[in-house]
Amino acid sequence: GRPLEDPCFDQMLFISTDEGSSFQRQPVSFTVDTLLFHPSEEDKLLAYSKEAKVSDESVGQHRLMQSRYLYVTCLIQNCSDKMVTAQFLGKIDHNSLSVQDEYIFVKVTTGNRTKYYVSYRRNEFVQMRFPKYALPKDVQIVSTDENQVFLALQEWYQTDTYNLYQSDPQGVYYSIMLENVRSTKQPEENVVIDILEVRGIKGVFLANQKIDGKVMTLITYNKGRDWEPLAPPTTDMNGKPVSCKQPDCHLHLHLRWADNPYVSGTVHTKDSAPGLIMGAGNLGSQLVEYKEEMYITSDCGKTWRQVFEEEHHILYLDHGGVIVAIKDTSIPLKILKFSTDEGRTWSIHNFTSTSVFVDGLLSEPGDETLVMTVFGHISYRSDWELVKVDFRQSFPRQCTEADYDSWKLTDLQGEKCIMGQERMYRRRKESSFCIKGKSYTSALTAKPCQCTEKDFACDYGFERAPSLRLEGDRCYPDFWHDPDAPPEICHLGHSYKSSTGYRKVITNVCEGGLNKEQRAKQHSCPLLPPRGLQLGIKGQMLAVAPGDDITFIVHQEQGDTTSTRYQVDLMDGVRAIYENLTVTDEPIQHRYEKPGVYRVNVKAENSAGHDQATLYIQVTAPLQDVHLEVVPIAGRNQEVNLTAIVLPTEANLTVFYWWIGDNLQPKLSLENSLITRFSEEGEVPVTVQASNGRSMVQDSKIIIVYDHFQVIPLSFSRNLDRFNPNIPEWRQDVGQVVTKILAKLTGVPQDSFVTMVKPGLPTTADLYVLPQESTPVKRSQVLSDNNVSFIVRGGLRVLVTLESSLMHPWLRFRKLPGRNVYAQMHNEKEQEMTSPVNHSEDTQNIIQGEEFIDDDLDSQTLGNAGGRSKFSYPKLTSHY
């Protein structure tokens, strides 16, 4: 019971290519053209699709890994990976494939450059050639009818405007038609460009040009070759003269599409009503957004009349013989206006007795129909109201030939020869009140004209310079373009013509007269050396796994491919020579069995010169895992080693990305370790990512930075080594067991100890004793005989001891806040953490941290000459 906000549905189309023996399921989108139903829960929504077409030639779409796509052309009955006839070097935008009439378009990104390719009549893809330094950011197709592509291109310097370009018949070479056409970004990133193809008369377009912030509406009658501003009407809708005078004042129109598909946009035209244009806009020096007066022309833009002061939705019936208008407003309505004389007079009709909010207008199929439907709702809680309006009863009869007169198409300058011909159209006389009907045709006569300069546009690489118009309406070559240079693909024995700078406007039918193309010189193709040789891989993966199938692609920008030898060296003993290579049509397939780096080289050579391209292929297995080995506790401003252990261990060509703290910019290294420092106390997150081109793995750890703490090396009895799998989880569990035992024996909180078991054999660990604000534990608490041990698999007991003598030179006790106790050190410059030393199972050592020192040692310095330390240690024993 609600108005449709988006009447588009995704459906499935089943396609048969063998007369119904089998079907393929394909997704298609269609728009609801007719929607008439009673709003009840039992009824079903009936819809039909418009212009669903399936070609006997199709574009196959093959999905690759990592959501990338490759497009190939092939006959649908033979479409497979082995039938590749076109390849692209670069990343293909899988949303860019567009099929319109005779053309297929696709966008390819290489580095920071975007290239666009076109397939004409389902042949191979060819790169579209824009001016060399246009550097397109975006391309929007405007029109593809009449054997030509008309498109809008946003160049590198543009933000809210596009330039209009036209192509040759193949859609390859493009010349500029109009600069700085306004564009707006709509929700969901849709771009709307202010250009409108006027239906009914080919070659006529409207466009809004934006220069220095001012928007003006222009019209062309010869498909963009010439543009002019719209002439303002001489009087307003009440017949009073207007003050708008050229050249400072013109008519400007809004060229927006309607958000609601069941109402017209701001400009309305129709194929069966040539010359009839109705739109919303304003008079003045520029287009004003909030002004939407309604204007109409019945001679294709030569003369205009104002019809309403506010914007209306428009519907043409009976080939434009009846124009229906309903005000565009948010308030409910019950009247519509209609005109039977091309907008000169208007009648009012109450289409309902109760005012409704109008949601849309629909006409029955066929240009000749005189039946329409208004649908809307009385309130936002009500169901739809559908009102059928039939104008057939208003006309007494069908029109005869005597009810028509004629009008001749001219441009704003009065020129009758447009697109190389004079065209005459019929229209109903103002005094005739009759139905045009199904048999009505608008075209009357067409007579070719002699060709003049206006029938020729600038060729590719040429453009008109407004600053040089005093020298004549000429086309000048761009600085980068050499008109006499041979085309990029020019084979020996063939010939080519150098451009005069002009080409006849496509679909222009002028005959005789001036021919600005006839001075083109014929040249023989020289033997061109190969230039711009490129080597790539299907799918653009430069890192592959052993045994993967690789398809190499050779691409050559310029040169004679038929007279060139291509020497290919795949660097694993395979070499090949190709002659008369059809570049990009004959890919080279290969498979590397062993890991390593392979330098693939292709050399192209003929008697005129040579070129070569090199590609490095990394053959490596994907990474499985990475483990970050770091100390859990670090001293402020002390060196800390970060180590990444990668699986598989034989992985090569690995790059490491290190994120430290909150820094979003990583440090990169080719080694699996990195030395760093931390200047502030607190927790510091550390993350490492390992990448080898095919895969990326990650691990993270937290390092706590203190200004004061102790590190005490520990060792284990050798029986533990037999059960050490040397994996992070096992080391973490052993460390937690030791920490719990020490906390229980000493009464010190468990979070004051961190035991880190080191990788490798023999099994060793570091005990980190963290600073505590509470009173340290007295010696009497831990001096009793205790076993610091734990049981492993099979009931074996493992003894935990000090790594070596307490007074080893590398053992260092750091001062803690509030204490005045120091340990003897033989070398102040030694680091706190050193390499493990050998086990000594029979050595009875003690774990002695500063928290274990009795209070009577607070005033003594340990290890003074002649002095005696008063340490007392808990005894560590083990029984087997």
Order of alpha helices (4+ residues) and beta strands (2+ residues): beta-beta-beta-beta-beta-beta-beta-beta-beta-beta-beta-beta-beta-beta-beta-beta-beta-beta-beta-beta-beta-beta-beta-beta-beta-beta-beta-beta-beta-beta-beta-beta-beta-beta-beta-beta-beta-beta-beta-beta-beta-beta-beta-beta-beta-beta-beta-beta-beta-beta-beta-beta-beta-beta-beta-beta-beta-beta-alpha-beta-beta-beta-beta
